[in-house]
Amino acid sequence: MQNLEIIPFQAELQPEFEAINREWVEELFSLEPFDIAQLQSPQETIIEKGGAIYFAKMNDQILGTVGLSKVDKHTFELIKMGVKKSAQGKGVGMFLGQQALKKAKEMGANKVVLYTHTKLQAALRIYQILGFKEVPVRDGKYCRCDLMMEVDV
């Protein structure tokens, strides 16, 4: 998709962040308390804790979003990556993943981790192309996740 740009979180985009992620999570799983907190208060739960949120935008339309949650000084977790149904299959998810890894590295990361589910086949393909490798799931912090992956950046 040409003319696709990455933009950082702005307070007025919180409804887009929430709607995009609510759509896929509620379709396939159910929202957990941490989801609701992150979706309704991303500034406090993600950004103020050292993380970041980005949006894929084309023309004046937001097509998708991705977050980075700070785990420690050199590790970020890729979170809340979602693409609007109308833009799926057009490279937006890959663009978001590439940009998230680039931004994580700029923020001092040497590793990015993610938790996902094996039924999210399109997302898994993106993660594998981006270089993520499966690792044993640690700490079971998410009920819906049965797979953990990581990549060095």
LUMTITI-75460 format. One line per 3 residues: number of its first residue (from 1); their letters; for each residue x, y negated, z negated of N, C-alpha, C. Coordinates in steps of 0.001 Angstrom, whole numbers, plus 500000, padded with zeros to 6 digits. Layout:
<pts>
NUM	A	X/Y/Z/X/Y/Z/X/Y/Z | ...
</pts>
This chain:
<pts>
1	MQN	500856/501183/500000/500000/500000/500000/500897/498760/500000 | 500813/498040/501058/501589/496814/501139/500896/495737/500313 | 501647/494718/499952/501144/493602/499156/500769/493994/497728
4	LEI	501220/495143/497275/500964/495577/495909/502008/494921/495020 | 501561/494314/493953/502498/493674/493028/502239/494144/491609 | 503244/493991/490768/503126/494358/489362/503017/493066/488564
7	IPF	502077/493022/487648/501943/491846/486793/501851/492303/485338 | 502382/491490/484433/502332/491856/483019/500955/491590/482410 | 500743/492189/481258/499498/492016/480510/499251/490548/480208
10	QAE	498007/490164/480345/497512/488855/479907/496208/489143/479185 | 495911/488372/478165/494725/488634/477340/493452/488781/478167 | 493316/487989/479225/492095/488055/480025/491979/489361/480830
13	LQP	493064/490153/480882/493027/491433/481592/492699/492611/480668 | 492506/492363/479392/492174/493446/478460/490947/494233/478920 | 489869/493575/479404/488715/494360/479867/489061/495313/481029
16	EFE	489958/494911/481916/490394/495779/483016/491171/496974/482459 | 492084/496701/481525/492875/497751/480887/491944/498775/480248 | 490950/498284/479519/490014/499172/478842/489154/499951/479841
19	AIN	488586/499277/480823/487679/499930/481769/488378/501007/482600 | 489561/500709/483103/490298/501670/483934/490611/502932/483142 | 491077/502765/481912/491442/503926/481101/490241/504654/480529
22	REW	489233/503915/480144/488007/504545/479628/487418/505489/480676 | 487423/505030/481928/486808/505811/483003/487408/507214/483105 | 488738/507310/483188/489326/508638/483379/489330/509458/482097
25	VEE	489556/508815/480951/489587/509581/479704/488204/510161/479406 | 487173/509335/479525/485822/509815/479216/485319/510836/480235 | 485789/510750/481473/485373/511717/482491/485935/513105/482214
28	LFS	487175/513157/481724/487865/514433/481559/488003/514910/480113 | 487974/513987/479184/488209/514315/477783/487214/513522/476941 | 487639/513102/475777/486863/512153/474979/487850/511200/474327
31	LEP	487388/509999/474068/488256/509001/473454/488568/509396/472018 | 489830/509266/471661/490280/509510/470298/490406/508140/469614 | 490450/508120/468279/490559/506826/467583/491730/505959/468054
34	FDI	492884/506577/468328/494021/505788/468795/493725/505164/470157 | 492956/505862/471018/492580/505308/472329/491784/504026/472142 | 490787/504103/471297/489908/502954/471075/490712/501769/470564
37	AQL	491608/502016/469618/492446/500934/469084/493309/500324/470187 | 493958/501178/470996/494819/500662/472060/494021/499926/473129 | 492870/500454/473492/492086/499839/474553/491456/498523/474129
40	QSP	491011/498451/472882/490349/497235/472414/491325/496175/471892 | 492485/496612/471428/493469/495670/470859/494875/495969/471374 | 495088/495915/472680/496407/496267/473222/497527/495330/472777
43	QET	497208/494083/472559/498233/493131/472111/498822/493585/470776 | 497949/493929/469844/498390/494316/468499/498962/495732/468446 | 498349/496668/469170/498742/498071/469041/499897/498491/469955
46	IIE	500139/497748/471016/501191/498126/471965/502245/497030/472102 | 501828/495855/472505/502779/494790/472855/503523/494251/471634 | 502809/493946/470571/503470/493394/469384/504384/494406/468697
49	KGG	504261/495666/469052/505127/496717/468493/506313/497008/469411 | 506545/496115/470382/507701/496257/471261/507417/496915/472598 | 506152/497194/472877/505790/497826/474136/505369/496817/475186
52	AIY	504768/497316/476238/504352/496453/477347/503220/497124/478112 | 502470/496321/478829/501405/496804/479705/501550/496069/481028 | 501375/496827/482113/501477/496258/483447/500265/496655/484273
55	FAK	500009/495852/485284/498900/496098/486193/499409/496099/487624 | 498808/496969/488439/499041/496947/489885/497937/496063/490458 | 498359/495050/491194/497406/494088/491744/497666/493947/493242
58	MND	496573/493885/493995/496681/493608/495417/495657/492542/495741 | 496137/491469/496375/495321/490288/496596/494843/489815/495224 | 493585/489733/494980/493123/489303/493661/492493/490444/492878
61	QIL	492774/491667/493282/492121/492806/492649/493112/493662/491860 | 492735/493980/490611/493508/494905/489786/493121/496319/490210 | 494123/497139/490564/493864/498488/491038/494219/499563/490016
64	GTV	495122/499235/489089/495547/500228/488105/496360/499596/487007 | 496683/500402/486025/497434/499902/484875/498292/501005/484280 | 499310/500596/483550/500202/501516/482848/500767/500798/481622
67	GLS	501027/501565/480574/501601/500993/479367/502885/501698/478981 | 503681/500977/478211/504901/501528/477614/504820/501263/476116 | 504850/502321/475337/504809/502204/473890/506207/502488/473355
70	KVD	506713/501602/472523/508069/501769/472004/508091/502868/470951 | 508938/503856/471169/509107/504961/470229/510259/504647/469281 | 511385/504253/469863/512555/503813/469093/513383/502898/469994
73	KHT	514546/502515/469545/515352/501520/470267/515592/501884/471737 | 515741/503170/472018/516090/503581/473378/515080/504514/474041 | 513896/504651/473431/512879/505549/473983/511532/504849/474041
76	FEL	510875/504985/475186/509515/504480/475347/508630/505642/475777 | 507358/505528/475429/506375/506505/475871/505512/505867/476956 | 505384/506540/478069/504500/506101/479146/503073/506436/478708
79	IKM	502214/505430/478635/500851/505634/478153/499847/504933/479072 | 498619/505368/478964/497483/504678/479583/497718/504326/481050 | 498174/505320/481827/498312/505091/483255/497016/505516/483929
82	GVK	496384/504590/484591/495138/504878/485277/494985/504036/486526 | 494292/504589/487498/494046/503905/488767/492546/503965/489037 | 491994/502847/489467/490571/502814/489820/490284/503861/490890
85	KSA	489123/504484/490806/488755/505530/491773/488890/505048/493220 | 488523/503809/493477/488576/503272/494838/489999/503164/495387 | 490998/503217/494500/492392/503074/494925/493192/504369/494768
88	QGK	492564/505428/494303/493281/506683/494095/493681/507306/495427 | 494844/507977/495406/495343/508637/496605/496022/507709/497585 | 496293/506491/497155/496886/505491/498056/498253/505008/497592
91	GVG	498850/505702/496613/500192/505342/496163/500247/504387/494986 | 499117/504010/494454/499103/503056/493333/499698/503690/492083 | 499355/504943/491806/499903/505627/490634/501419/505761/490726
94	MFL	501921/506119/491890/503372/506224/492086/504033/504865/491874 | 503438/503821/492423/503950/502465/492251/504001/502102/490766 | 502924/502375/490044/502885/502070/488611/503962/502849/487857
97	GQQ	504112/504125/488180/505130/504941/487517/506535/504426/487775 | 506823/504093/489017/508144/503562/489371/508417/502258/488628 | 507437/501381/488631/507602/500096/487957/507749/500260/486452
100	ALK	506999/501191/485868/507093/501426/484424/508490/501909/484052 | 509065/502804/484837/510419/503288/484540/511442/502165/484676 | 511268/501353/485698/512164/500205/485898/512062/499239/484716
103	KAK	510842/498938/484293/510633/498012/483176/511170/498602/481872 | 510972/499902/481662/511481/500540/480447/512998/500397/480372 | 513659/500628/481491/515122/500489/481532/515521/499048/481217
106	EMG	514810/498085/481794/515090/496664/481517/514889/496335/480037 | 513992/497066/479375/513704/496830/477960/514670/497590/477043 | 515658/498275/477628/516675/498948/476833/516516/500447/476689
109	ANK	515560/501026/477382/515337/502467/477269/516406/503255/478007 | 516720/504426/477461/517503/505390/478226/516689/506666/478437 | 515473/506691/477827/514579/507834/478000/513131/507360/477942
112	VVL	512299/507981/478783/510857/507738/478750/510191/509103/478603 | 509267/509188/477668/508522/510418/477424/507058/510182/477763 | 506323/511252/477945/504877/511141/478121/504226/512427/477656
115	YTH	502981/512292/477268/502141/513431/476903/501000/513451/477907 | 500658/514640/478390/499621/514747/479401/498903/516085/479257 | 498092/516403/480239/497358/517663/480231/497530/518345/481576
118	TKL	497620/519656/481545/497869/520417/482772/496755/520283/483806 | 495554/519858/483407/494498/519701/484415/494603/518384/485191 | 495527/517523/484818/495723/516251/485530/496749/516448/486652
121	QAA	496375/517250/487642/497313/517664/488684/497890/516510/489504 | 497092/515534/489853/497613/514399/490640/498660/513642/489835 | 498389/513424/488560/499350/512725/487705/500617/513558/487547
124	LRI	500470/514857/487371/501642/515723/487209/502551/515663/488438 | 501962/515610/489621/502775/515500/490844/503582/514198/490832 | 502939/513117/490435/503639/511830/490357/504787/511924/489361
127	YQI	504503/512449/488181/505544/512540/487146/506729/513378/487626 | 506443/514478/488302/507525/515335/488793/508359/514613/489850 | 507722/513895/490744/508451/513137/491770/509309/512063/491117
130	LGF	508810/511476/490033/509570/510444/489317/510727/511024/488507 | 510817/512340/488430/511934/512981/487738/511630/513496/486344 | 510395/513379/485895/510034/513895/484579/510149/515416/484576
133	KEV	510654/515948/483457/510780/517384/483261/509992/517779/482023 | 509392/518960/482083/508629/519466/480949/509560/519801/479793 | 509137/519425/478590/509855/519750/477355/508829/520290/476352
136	PVR	509282/520988/475317/508319/521465/474321/507557/520299/473685 | 506260/520477/473507/505424/519430/472905/505856/519249/471460 | 506128/517995/471096/506522/517658/469727/505361/516986/469014
139	DGK	505233/517200/467802/504356/516548/466822/502856/516600/467091 | 502385/517104/468218/500955/517260/468464/500126/516039/468128 | 500630/514862/468500/499946/513630/468104/498666/513342/468879
142	YCR	498447/514045/469988/497240/513828/470769/496479/515142/470911 | 495212/515142/470591/494393/516363/470695/494287/516852/472131 | 494179/515943/473098/493914/516353/474479/495165/516735/475265
145	CDL	496338/516599/474699/497569/516831/475455/498153/518214/475189 | 498433/518932/476276/499043/520246/476144/500407/520315/476828 | 500935/519143/477216/502194/519098/477943/502925/517806/477598
148	MME	504234/517941/477398/505089/516773/477173/506178/516796/478225 | 506515/515610/478710/507564/515483/479727/508458/514303/479355 | 509689/514335/479898/510595/513202/479673/511535/513049/480860
151	VDV	512075/511850/480959/513033/511542/482013/514049/510547/481461 | 515298/510692/481870/516310/509707/481531/516241/508577/482535 | 516389/507350/482055/516351/506189/482945/517649/505421/482885
</pts>
